[in-house]
Amino acid sequence: MGRSEKVAWPIKRREFHNHQMNSTVWNEFEFRDDDIIIATYAKSGTTWMQQIVGQLIFGGHEDINVHQLSPWLDFRTGQREQMELLGAQQHRRFIKTHLPADALVISPLAKYIHVARDGRDTAWSLHNHHLYVTDGLLEEVNDAPGRFGPRLERCSEDVAEFYRAWVTFDGYPYWSFWDNVRSWWAIRGMPNIMLIHFEDMKSDLAGSIRRISSFLEISASEELLATVTAHSTFEYMKANAEKMTPDGGGSWKGGAATFMNKGTNGRWRDVLRADEVASYEAKALSELGPECAAWMTKGGPLPA
């Protein structure tokens, strides 16, 4: 891919384990030239990016099941089966991860897209995701071989209560939000890393898809870009949610439409008190520094 051999490529610095993820699977993963890794904190635009990338790879075809084609490789259950699936694929592969960058193998062969989202919006979406998960998926997670940490229990129906625990205990009951953001921000200048913000994708979907296509070195006509954009709107994805949702939505009460939910930002504004908003912003500044904290809030061009 013409990348300079003089680049000091990041190295994996740790293993990451919790009730859902096992990072060791990446240690034996055989990368291919042009692999695409879609990296996010949970509920930050993962499925949306999988749909965009899948559409670009398969020429805007409507019958693309991104969940089947783009597995979450570090999900603790079924890792061997996912490795076999990826090994058999002949098309350009696109793989999902929720790992922080320093617990992932960063290969010069691959391209990495990290989608970022304001933590408050992430928490609101994560609450819906957690609230409606079925007993069957909870049991699968909690009974997974080698599970680390406490069991994943049902959450309160009160989104504000969920948010307060999530922000107070840095991602509870999932994993650290700040750690994840910092790890990707630290390597944003690498030639095979792209950071893009959920808010920018919402405000300019067509422009975002054009940027993604260019980064992935996918030659796309104006007609294809228009088709990919039409197939990546929230309305289209909601109408075809079974093709984009894990287990076709069967692991969530209400099915795939529950998993896809709203795709909106700012719902926290009518719920959080002014002091809670100020506290979050102060925490973001402390954890991320001024440039990263500002970008995480509203997106826009990355600072030089």
Residue, then its C-alpha position, 0 to 999 in steps of 0.5 A: m500500500g506504499r506505506s513508508e518503512k520508516v514509520a514507527w508502527p504502534i505496538k500492542r502494549r497489553e491484553f484486555h479482558n472483561h465479561q465481553m472481550n478477549s484481546t488475545v485473539w488478535n495475537e494469532f490473527e493473520f492480516r491481509d493487505d487492505d484489511i479494514i478494522i472498524a474500531t469504536y467504543a460500544k454504541s458510537g456508530t459501529t454498525w453505521m460504519q460497518q454498513i458504509v464500508g460494506q456498501l463501498i466494498f460491495g458496490g452499493h448492493e442492497d442484499i448485504n448482511v454486514h453482521q454476518l460479513s463483519p464479525w466482532l472478533d474480540f467478542r469472547t464467545g465464538q472467537r474460533e468460529q469467527m477466525e475461521l469465517l474470516g479465513a475463508q472470506q475472499h472479499r476485502r475483509f472488514i472487522k469490528t473491534h471495541l478494543p482500545a488501540d494499545a490492546l489491539v495489533i496495529s498492522p501496517l497491512a490494514k486500515y483502521i477507522h475509529v468512530a468517536r461520539d460524545g460520551r453522553d450520547t454514547a451512554w444514552s444509546l448504550h442504556n437502550h442497548h443494555l435495557y432491552v438485551t434478552d436473558g439469553l444474551l446475558e446468559e451467553v455473556n456471563d457464562a462465556p468460558g474464561r469470563f473476567g470480572p463481575r457478571l453483567e446484570r440488568c440495568s435500571e430503566d432510568v437512563a439518568e441513573f444509568y448515565r450517572a453510574w457510567v460516568t462516575f465509574d468510567g464506563y460501568p458496567y462496560w469498560s473505560f470510555w476515556d481510556n478508549v478515546r485516549s488510545w485512538w487519539a494518541i495514534r491519530g497521525m498514523p498513515n493507516i488510521m482515520l478518526i471520524h466523529f459521529e456528529d460529522m457523519k450525521s451533519d454531512l453523510a455524503g461528505s463523510i462517505r467520500r472521505i471514507s472511500s478516499f481513505l480506503e482507496i476505493s474508487a467510487s463513482e458519483e453514482l456509487l457514492a450516491t447509492v452508498t449514501a442512500h443505503s447508509t441513512f438511518e431510515y434505510m438502516k432501520a428498515n433493513a435492520e435485520k441485516m445489520t444487527p447481531d443475531g438478526g436482532g433476536s438478542w434484543k427485546g423488540g428485535a432489530a428495531t430496538f437495537m437500531n433505536k433512534g440514532t440521534n444525539g443530544r437526548w441528554r440535554d433534557v435530562l441532565r442538570a446544569d451541574e451534571v453537564a458542567s461536571y462531564e465537561a470538566k471531566a472530559l477536559s481533565e481526561l482528554g486535554p483541551e483539543c481532544a475534549a473539544w473534538m469529542t464534543k462537536g467533531g469537525p476537522l482534527p487539529a493539526 
